[in-house]
């Protein structure tokens, strides 16, 4: 079932991102798998609503807009701007103390 009214093509694996964070003595390890992809430009709207859950919205941003605020996982914007075509493995390690 399609969650958004959007036709897409999912391409090859682009990046595996690992975020290993320790905060106040607790460790968290998140993995994000990204694929290259394409959508039909005619379908792009500023915001698309989820077909089953109205509180979920898909919002499009330009690279210039993405540069204005923090973007997670860390390092992903540089990866996307470089448009590296080989599969990459980004590892981010952070430790935060209160």
Phi and psi in radians as a Rosetta constraint file:
Dihedral C 1 N 2 CA 2 C 2 CIRCULARHARMONIC -1.429 0.35
Dihedral N 2 CA 2 C 2 N 3 CIRCULARHARMONIC 2.276 0.35
Dihedral C 2 N 3 CA 3 C 3 CIRCULARHARMONIC -1.492 0.35
Dihedral N 3 CA 3 C 3 N 4 CIRCULARHARMONIC -0.432 0.35
Dihedral C 3 N 4 CA 4 C 4 CIRCULARHARMONIC -2.287 0.35
Dihedral N 4 CA 4 C 4 N 5 CIRCULARHARMONIC 2.611 0.35
Dihedral C 4 N 5 CA 5 C 5 CIRCULARHARMONIC -1.370 0.35
Dihedral N 5 CA 5 C 5 N 6 CIRCULARHARMONIC 1.454 0.35
Dihedral C 5 N 6 CA 6 C 6 CIRCULARHARMONIC -2.647 0.35
Dihedral N 6 CA 6 C 6 N 7 CIRCULARHARMONIC 2.278 0.35
Dihedral C 6 N 7 CA 7 C 7 CIRCULARHARMONIC -1.671 0.35
Dihedral N 7 CA 7 C 7 N 8 CIRCULARHARMONIC 2.195 0.35
Dihedral C 7 N 8 CA 8 C 8 CIRCULARHARMONIC -2.357 0.35
Dihedral N 8 CA 8 C 8 N 9 CIRCULARHARMONIC 2.757 0.35
Dihedral C 8 N 9 CA 9 C 9 CIRCULARHARMONIC -2.089 0.35
Dihedral N 9 CA 9 C 9 N 10 CIRCULARHARMONIC 2.147 0.35
Dihedral C 9 N 10 CA 10 C 10 CIRCULARHARMONIC -1.651 0.35
Dihedral N 10 CA 10 C 10 N 11 CIRCULARHARMONIC 2.191 0.35
Dihedral C 10 N 11 CA 11 C 11 CIRCULARHARMONIC -1.737 0.35
Dihedral N 11 CA 11 C 11 N 12 CIRCULARHARMONIC -2.704 0.35
Dihedral C 11 N 12 CA 12 C 12 CIRCULARHARMONIC -1.257 0.35
Dihedral N 12 CA 12 C 12 N 13 CIRCULARHARMONIC 2.851 0.35
Dihedral C 12 N 13 CA 13 C 13 CIRCULARHARMONIC -1.080 0.35
Dihedral N 13 CA 13 C 13 N 14 CIRCULARHARMONIC 2.303 0.35
Dihedral C 13 N 14 CA 14 C 14 CIRCULARHARMONIC -1.809 0.35
Dihedral N 14 CA 14 C 14 N 15 CIRCULARHARMONIC -0.810 0.35
Dihedral C 14 N 15 CA 15 C 15 CIRCULARHARMONIC -2.785 0.35
Dihedral N 15 CA 15 C 15 N 16 CIRCULARHARMONIC 2.490 0.35
Dihedral C 15 N 16 CA 16 C 16 CIRCULARHARMONIC -1.964 0.35
Dihedral N 16 CA 16 C 16 N 17 CIRCULARHARMONIC 2.111 0.35
Dihedral C 16 N 17 CA 17 C 17 CIRCULARHARMONIC -1.960 0.35
Dihedral N 17 CA 17 C 17 N 18 CIRCULARHARMONIC 2.265 0.35
Dihedral C 17 N 18 CA 18 C 18 CIRCULARHARMONIC -2.034 0.35
Dihedral N 18 CA 18 C 18 N 19 CIRCULARHARMONIC 2.220 0.35
Dihedral C 18 N 19 CA 19 C 19 CIRCULARHARMONIC -1.972 0.35
Dihedral N 19 CA 19 C 19 N 20 CIRCULARHARMONIC 2.042 0.35
Dihedral C 19 N 20 CA 20 C 20 CIRCULARHARMONIC -2.008 0.35
Dihedral N 20 CA 20 C 20 N 21 CIRCULARHARMONIC 1.906 0.35
Dihedral C 20 N 21 CA 21 C 21 CIRCULARHARMONIC -2.168 0.35
Dihedral N 21 CA 21 C 21 N 22 CIRCULARHARMONIC 2.398 0.35
Dihedral C 21 N 22 CA 22 C 22 CIRCULARHARMONIC -2.066 0.35
Dihedral N 22 CA 22 C 22 N 23 CIRCULARHARMONIC 2.202 0.35
Dihedral C 22 N 23 CA 23 C 23 CIRCULARHARMONIC -2.367 0.35
Dihedral N 23 CA 23 C 23 N 24 CIRCULARHARMONIC 2.118 0.35
Dihedral C 23 N 24 CA 24 C 24 CIRCULARHARMONIC 0.922 0.35
Dihedral N 24 CA 24 C 24 N 25 CIRCULARHARMONIC 0.735 0.35
Dihedral C 24 N 25 CA 25 C 25 CIRCULARHARMONIC 1.441 0.35
Dihedral N 25 CA 25 C 25 N 26 CIRCULARHARMONIC -0.044 0.35
Dihedral C 25 N 26 CA 26 C 26 CIRCULARHARMONIC -1.899 0.35
Dihedral N 26 CA 26 C 26 N 27 CIRCULARHARMONIC 2.354 0.35
Dihedral C 26 N 27 CA 27 C 27 CIRCULARHARMONIC -1.736 0.35
Dihedral N 27 CA 27 C 27 N 28 CIRCULARHARMONIC 2.533 0.35
Dihedral C 27 N 28 CA 28 C 28 CIRCULARHARMONIC -2.389 0.35
Dihedral N 28 CA 28 C 28 N 29 CIRCULARHARMONIC 2.373 0.35
Dihedral C 28 N 29 CA 29 C 29 CIRCULARHARMONIC -2.243 0.35
Dihedral N 29 CA 29 C 29 N 30 CIRCULARHARMONIC 1.955 0.35
Dihedral C 29 N 30 CA 30 C 30 CIRCULARHARMONIC -1.989 0.35
Dihedral N 30 CA 30 C 30 N 31 CIRCULARHARMONIC 2.475 0.35
Dihedral C 30 N 31 CA 31 C 31 CIRCULARHARMONIC -2.109 0.35
Dihedral N 31 CA 31 C 31 N 32 CIRCULARHARMONIC 2.374 0.35
Dihedral C 31 N 32 CA 32 C 32 CIRCULARHARMONIC -2.168 0.35
Dihedral N 32 CA 32 C 32 N 33 CIRCULARHARMONIC 2.224 0.35
Dihedral C 32 N 33 CA 33 C 33 CIRCULARHARMONIC -1.894 0.35
Dihedral N 33 CA 33 C 33 N 34 CIRCULARHARMONIC 2.156 0.35
Dihedral C 33 N 34 CA 34 C 34 CIRCULARHARMONIC -2.026 0.35
Dihedral N 34 CA 34 C 34 N 35 CIRCULARHARMONIC 2.423 0.35
Dihedral C 34 N 35 CA 35 C 35 CIRCULARHARMONIC -2.069 0.35
Dihedral N 35 CA 35 C 35 N 36 CIRCULARHARMONIC 2.608 0.35
Dihedral C 35 N 36 CA 36 C 36 CIRCULARHARMONIC -1.225 0.35
Dihedral N 36 CA 36 C 36 N 37 CIRCULARHARMONIC 2.674 0.35
Dihedral C 36 N 37 CA 37 C 37 CIRCULARHARMONIC -2.853 0.35
Dihedral N 37 CA 37 C 37 N 38 CIRCULARHARMONIC 3.040 0.35
Dihedral C 37 N 38 CA 38 C 38 CIRCULARHARMONIC -2.560 0.35
Dihedral N 38 CA 38 C 38 N 39 CIRCULARHARMONIC 2.623 0.35
Dihedral C 38 N 39 CA 39 C 39 CIRCULARHARMONIC -2.275 0.35
Dihedral N 39 CA 39 C 39 N 40 CIRCULARHARMONIC 2.868 0.35
Dihedral C 39 N 40 CA 40 C 40 CIRCULARHARMONIC -1.315 0.35
Dihedral N 40 CA 40 C 40 N 41 CIRCULARHARMONIC 2.051 0.35
Dihedral C 40 N 41 CA 41 C 41 CIRCULARHARMONIC -0.937 0.35
Dihedral N 41 CA 41 C 41 N 42 CIRCULARHARMONIC -0.548 0.35
Dihedral C 41 N 42 CA 42 C 42 CIRCULARHARMONIC -1.118 0.35
Dihedral N 42 CA 42 C 42 N 43 CIRCULARHARMONIC -0.350 0.35
Dihedral C 42 N 43 CA 43 C 43 CIRCULARHARMONIC -1.592 0.35
Dihedral N 43 CA 43 C 43 N 44 CIRCULARHARMONIC -0.156 0.35
Dihedral C 43 N 44 CA 44 C 44 CIRCULARHARMONIC -1.281 0.35
Dihedral N 44 CA 44 C 44 N 45 CIRCULARHARMONIC 2.175 0.35
Dihedral C 44 N 45 CA 45 C 45 CIRCULARHARMONIC -2.188 0.35
Dihedral N 45 CA 45 C 45 N 46 CIRCULARHARMONIC 2.879 0.35
Dihedral C 45 N 46 CA 46 C 46 CIRCULARHARMONIC -1.037 0.35
Dihedral N 46 CA 46 C 46 N 47 CIRCULARHARMONIC -0.725 0.35
Dihedral C 46 N 47 CA 47 C 47 CIRCULARHARMONIC -2.428 0.35
Dihedral N 47 CA 47 C 47 N 48 CIRCULARHARMONIC 2.386 0.35
Dihedral C 47 N 48 CA 48 C 48 CIRCULARHARMONIC -2.026 0.35
Dihedral N 48 CA 48 C 48 N 49 CIRCULARHARMONIC 2.449 0.35
Dihedral C 48 N 49 CA 49 C 49 CIRCULARHARMONIC -1.611 0.35
Dihedral N 49 CA 49 C 49 N 50 CIRCULARHARMONIC 2.499 0.35
Dihedral C 49 N 50 CA 50 C 50 CIRCULARHARMONIC -1.161 0.35
Dihedral N 50 CA 50 C 50 N 51 CIRCULARHARMONIC 2.465 0.35
Dihedral C 50 N 51 CA 51 C 51 CIRCULARHARMONIC -1.285 0.35
Dihedral N 51 CA 51 C 51 N 52 CIRCULARHARMONIC -0.361 0.35
Dihedral C 51 N 52 CA 52 C 52 CIRCULARHARMONIC -2.012 0.35
Dihedral N 52 CA 52 C 52 N 53 CIRCULARHARMONIC -0.446 0.35
Dihedral C 52 N 53 CA 53 C 53 CIRCULARHARMONIC -2.271 0.35
Dihedral N 53 CA 53 C 53 N 54 CIRCULARHARMONIC 1.842 0.35
Dihedral C 53 N 54 CA 54 C 54 CIRCULARHARMONIC -1.113 0.35
Dihedral N 54 CA 54 C 54 N 55 CIRCULARHARMONIC -0.362 0.35
Dihedral C 54 N 55 CA 55 C 55 CIRCULARHARMONIC -1.360 0.35
Dihedral N 55 CA 55 C 55 N 56 CIRCULARHARMONIC -0.174 0.35
Dihedral C 55 N 56 CA 56 C 56 CIRCULARHARMONIC -1.717 0.35
Dihedral N 56 CA 56 C 56 N 57 CIRCULARHARMONIC 2.211 0.35
Dihedral C 56 N 57 CA 57 C 57 CIRCULARHARMONIC -2.277 0.35
Dihedral N 57 CA 57 C 57 N 58 CIRCULARHARMONIC 2.493 0.35
Dihedral C 57 N 58 CA 58 C 58 CIRCULARHARMONIC -1.794 0.35
Dihedral N 58 CA 58 C 58 N 59 CIRCULARHARMONIC 2.093 0.35
Dihedral C 58 N 59 CA 59 C 59 CIRCULARHARMONIC -2.072 0.35
Dihedral N 59 CA 59 C 59 N 60 CIRCULARHARMONIC 2.276 0.35
Dihedral C 59 N 60 CA 60 C 60 CIRCULARHARMONIC -1.490 0.35
Dihedral N 60 CA 60 C 60 N 61 CIRCULARHARMONIC 2.446 0.35
Dihedral C 60 N 61 CA 61 C 61 CIRCULARHARMONIC -2.353 0.35
Dihedral N 61 CA 61 C 61 N 62 CIRCULARHARMONIC 2.495 0.35
Dihedral C 61 N 62 CA 62 C 62 CIRCULARHARMONIC -1.415 0.35
Dihedral N 62 CA 62 C 62 N 63 CIRCULARHARMONIC 2.891 0.35
Dihedral C 62 N 63 CA 63 C 63 CIRCULARHARMONIC -1.051 0.35
Dihedral N 63 CA 63 C 63 N 64 CIRCULARHARMONIC -0.672 0.35
Dihedral C 63 N 64 CA 64 C 64 CIRCULARHARMONIC -1.087 0.35
Dihedral N 64 CA 64 C 64 N 65 CIRCULARHARMONIC -0.697 0.35
Dihedral C 64 N 65 CA 65 C 65 CIRCULARHARMONIC -1.162 0.35
Dihedral N 65 CA 65 C 65 N 66 CIRCULARHARMONIC -0.668 0.35
Dihedral C 65 N 66 CA 66 C 66 CIRCULARHARMONIC -1.165 0.35
Dihedral N 66 CA 66 C 66 N 67 CIRCULARHARMONIC -0.456 0.35
Dihedral C 66 N 67 CA 67 C 67 CIRCULARHARMONIC -1.258 0.35
Dihedral N 67 CA 67 C 67 N 68 CIRCULARHARMONIC -0.273 0.35
Dihedral C 67 N 68 CA 68 C 68 CIRCULARHARMONIC -1.397 0.35
Dihedral N 68 CA 68 C 68 N 69 CIRCULARHARMONIC -0.356 0.35
Dihedral C 68 N 69 CA 69 C 69 CIRCULARHARMONIC -2.391 0.35
Dihedral N 69 CA 69 C 69 N 70 CIRCULARHARMONIC 2.821 0.35
Dihedral C 69 N 70 CA 70 C 70 CIRCULARHARMONIC -1.047 0.35
Dihedral N 70 CA 70 C 70 N 71 CIRCULARHARMONIC 2.461 0.35
Dihedral C 70 N 71 CA 71 C 71 CIRCULARHARMONIC -2.201 0.35
Dihedral N 71 CA 71 C 71 N 72 CIRCULARHARMONIC 2.331 0.35
Dihedral C 71 N 72 CA 72 C 72 CIRCULARHARMONIC -2.082 0.35
Dihedral N 72 CA 72 C 72 N 73 CIRCULARHARMONIC 2.537 0.35
Dihedral C 72 N 73 CA 73 C 73 CIRCULARHARMONIC -1.213 0.35
Dihedral N 73 CA 73 C 73 N 74 CIRCULARHARMONIC 2.605 0.35
Dihedral C 73 N 74 CA 74 C 74 CIRCULARHARMONIC -0.999 0.35
Dihedral N 74 CA 74 C 74 N 75 CIRCULARHARMONIC 2.470 0.35
Dihedral C 74 N 75 CA 75 C 75 CIRCULARHARMONIC 1.548 0.35
Dihedral N 75 CA 75 C 75 N 76 CIRCULARHARMONIC -0.188 0.35
Dihedral C 75 N 76 CA 76 C 76 CIRCULARHARMONIC -1.246 0.35
Dihedral N 76 CA 76 C 76 N 77 CIRCULARHARMONIC -0.568 0.35
Dihedral C 76 N 77 CA 77 C 77 CIRCULARHARMONIC -1.129 0.35
Dihedral N 77 CA 77 C 77 N 78 CIRCULARHARMONIC -0.777 0.35
Dihedral C 77 N 78 CA 78 C 78 CIRCULARHARMONIC -1.060 0.35
Dihedral N 78 CA 78 C 78 N 79 CIRCULARHARMONIC -0.712 0.35
Dihedral C 78 N 79 CA 79 C 79 CIRCULARHARMONIC -1.031 0.35
Dihedral N 79 CA 79 C 79 N 80 CIRCULARHARMONIC -0.826 0.35
Dihedral C 79 N 80 CA 80 C 80 CIRCULARHARMONIC -1.156 0.35
Dihedral N 80 CA 80 C 80 N 81 CIRCULARHARMONIC -0.702 0.35
Dihedral C 80 N 81 CA 81 C 81 CIRCULARHARMONIC -1.143 0.35
Dihedral N 81 CA 81 C 81 N 82 CIRCULARHARMONIC -0.605 0.35
Dihedral C 81 N 82 CA 82 C 82 CIRCULARHARMONIC -1.308 0.35
Dihedral N 82 CA 82 C 82 N 83 CIRCULARHARMONIC -0.342 0.35
Dihedral C 82 N 83 CA 83 C 83 CIRCULARHARMONIC 0.858 0.35
Dihedral N 83 CA 83 C 83 N 84 CIRCULARHARMONIC 0.842 0.35
Dihedral C 83 N 84 CA 84 C 84 CIRCULARHARMONIC -1.153 0.35
Dihedral N 84 CA 84 C 84 N 85 CIRCULARHARMONIC 2.264 0.35
Dihedral C 84 N 85 CA 85 C 85 CIRCULARHARMONIC -1.653 0.35
Dihedral N 85 CA 85 C 85 N 86 CIRCULARHARMONIC -0.218 0.35
Dihedral C 85 N 86 CA 86 C 86 CIRCULARHARMONIC -1.514 0.35
Dihedral N 86 CA 86 C 86 N 87 CIRCULARHARMONIC 2.667 0.35
Dihedral C 86 N 87 CA 87 C 87 CIRCULARHARMONIC -1.146 0.35
Dihedral N 87 CA 87 C 87 N 88 CIRCULARHARMONIC 2.330 0.35
Dihedral C 87 N 88 CA 88 C 88 CIRCULARHARMONIC -2.053 0.35
Dihedral N 88 CA 88 C 88 N 89 CIRCULARHARMONIC 2.706 0.35
Dihedral C 88 N 89 CA 89 C 89 CIRCULARHARMONIC -2.199 0.35
Dihedral N 89 CA 89 C 89 N 90 CIRCULARHARMONIC 1.861 0.35
Dihedral C 89 N 90 CA 90 C 90 CIRCULARHARMONIC -1.730 0.35
Dihedral N 90 CA 90 C 90 N 91 CIRCULARHARMONIC 2.298 0.35
Dihedral C 90 N 91 CA 91 C 91 CIRCULARHARMONIC -2.161 0.35
Dihedral N 91 CA 91 C 91 N 92 CIRCULARHARMONIC 2.165 0.35
Dihedral C 91 N 92 CA 92 C 92 CIRCULARHARMONIC -2.018 0.35
Dihedral N 92 CA 92 C 92 N 93 CIRCULARHARMONIC 2.151 0.35
Dihedral C 92 N 93 CA 93 C 93 CIRCULARHARMONIC -2.046 0.35
Dihedral N 93 CA 93 C 93 N 94 CIRCULARHARMONIC 2.212 0.35
Dihedral C 93 N 94 CA 94 C 94 CIRCULARHARMONIC -2.386 0.35
Dihedral N 94 CA 94 C 94 N 95 CIRCULARHARMONIC 2.602 0.35
Dihedral C 94 N 95 CA 95 C 95 CIRCULARHARMONIC -2.348 0.35
Dihedral N 95 CA 95 C 95 N 96 CIRCULARHARMONIC 2.206 0.35
Dihedral C 95 N 96 CA 96 C 96 CIRCULARHARMONIC -2.107 0.35
Dihedral N 96 CA 96 C 96 N 97 CIRCULARHARMONIC 2.305 0.35
Dihedral C 96 N 97 CA 97 C 97 CIRCULARHARMONIC -2.030 0.35
Dihedral N 97 CA 97 C 97 N 98 CIRCULARHARMONIC 2.518 0.35
